[in-house]
Amino acid sequence: DVAASDIKPAAEQAPQPVTGAFGIPLGERFDPCMVAKVLSQEEKTYRGPNKQERKGILYRVEPKVTNTLFNNYAVATTADGIIYLIRGDQEPKERKPACEAPHTLAAFLGAKYGKTRDKGPAGQWYNFRDMSRRTYRGVRLHATRCGRGIYSIVYSDDEARRGAPEAKSESKPEPSETSGL
């Protein structure tokens, strides 16, 4: 587990590519050994090529690399098992304001992935896009309900969701990354 205080912005550097989160790679075929535990799985509908409706799988997981800013994690795959979405949610047992955590997280993500492409008027949501890719691959941070302690981070890859060829192994996140993001 990584404490919120352990997430510090990196020194000024070129934006890093978005490869995945919590030790789980985007664009790769899901294998239960990628996570510490699969808690549940259910069929999930998603939009494939030409906006066709397809059936994939939504896994509720316990990742190998966790972050104390989140207490629920999910991985969504295509019908072929390719990971197109990784999600971390904070849904506290007791409702109390927690808007500082997403703002700190947004600063960390900005240092890692570059300036946010979109931002809500009061910082309730952020969108970081990997500009080295021709289709959307990025990170969305949703904090519109942080006043009740609820916020989410979503890593997604449109190319993987549409069923494009699998990403090559260089897209895998380093398992040694300490932030869990």
Backbone hydrogen bonds, N-H to C=O, Kabsch-Sander energy under -0.5 kcal/mol:
donor,donor_aa,acceptor,acceptor_aa,energy
6,D,3,A,-1.8
7,I,4,A,-1.5
8,K,6,D,-1.0
16,Q,112,K,-3.3
19,T,17,P,-0.7
21,A,24,I,-1.8
22,F,180,G,-0.8
24,I,21,A,-2.5
26,L,19,T,-2.7
27,G,83,I,-3.0
28,E,25,P,-0.7
30,F,81,G,-3.3
34,M,31,D,-3.1
35,V,32,P,-1.4
36,A,62,E,-1.5
37,K,62,E,-1.7
39,L,37,K,-0.7
39,L,60,R,-2.6
40,S,60,R,-1.6
42,E,58,L,-1.8
44,K,56,G,-2.3
46,Y,54,R,-2.3
48,G,46,Y,-0.6
48,G,52,Q,-3.6
51,K,48,G,-1.4
52,Q,49,P,-2.0
54,R,46,Y,-3.0
56,G,44,K,-3.8
56,G,54,R,-0.5
57,I,77,T,-1.1
58,L,42,E,-3.0
59,Y,57,I,-0.6
59,Y,75,V,-3.4
60,R,40,S,-2.3
61,V,59,Y,-0.6
61,V,73,Y,-1.9
62,E,37,K,-2.8
64,K,34,M,-0.5
65,V,22,F,-1.2
66,T,64,K,-0.7
68,T,2,V,-2.6
70,F,67,N,-2.2
71,N,89,D,-2.7
72,N,89,D,-1.9
73,Y,61,V,-0.6
74,A,87,R,-2.3
75,V,59,Y,-2.4
76,A,85,L,-2.5
77,T,57,I,-2.8
78,T,82,I,-2.1
81,G,78,T,-1.8
83,I,28,E,-3.0
84,Y,76,A,-2.2
85,L,76,A,-1.4
86,I,155,Y,-2.6
87,R,74,A,-2.9
88,G,153,I,-2.5
89,D,72,N,-3.2
90,Q,151,Y,-2.9
91,E,89,D,-0.6
96,K,94,E,-0.6
98,A,146,C,-2.9
103,H,99,C,-1.4
104,T,100,E,-2.4
105,L,101,A,-2.6
106,A,102,P,-2.6
107,A,103,H,-1.7
108,F,104,T,-1.9
109,L,105,L,-2.9
110,G,106,A,-2.4
111,A,107,A,-1.9
112,K,108,F,-1.8
113,Y,109,L,-3.6
114,G,110,G,-1.5
117,R,127,N,-3.4
118,D,127,N,-1.0
120,G,125,W,-2.9
123,G,120,G,-1.8
126,Y,141,L,-2.1
127,N,118,D,-1.8
128,F,139,V,-3.3
129,R,127,N,-0.5
130,D,137,R,-3.0
131,M,129,R,-1.1
133,R,130,D,-1.3
138,G,156,S,-2.0
139,V,128,F,-3.1
140,R,154,V,-2.7
141,L,126,Y,-2.2
142,H,140,R,-0.6
142,H,152,S,-2.6
143,A,124,Q,-4.3
143,A,141,L,-0.6
145,R,150,I,-0.5
146,C,143,A,-1.8
148,R,145,R,-1.9
149,G,146,C,-1.5
150,I,145,R,-2.0
151,Y,90,Q,-1.3
152,S,142,H,-2.6
153,I,88,G,-2.6
154,V,140,R,-2.8
155,Y,86,I,-3.1
156,S,138,G,-2.3
156,S,154,V,-0.5
157,D,84,Y,-2.0
158,D,136,Y,-2.9
159,E,136,Y,-0.5
161,R,157,D,-2.1
162,R,158,D,-2.3
163,G,160,A,-0.9
164,A,159,E,-2.5
167,A,27,G,-1.2
171,S,168,K,-2.1
172,K,169,S,-1.8
177,E,174,E,-1.7
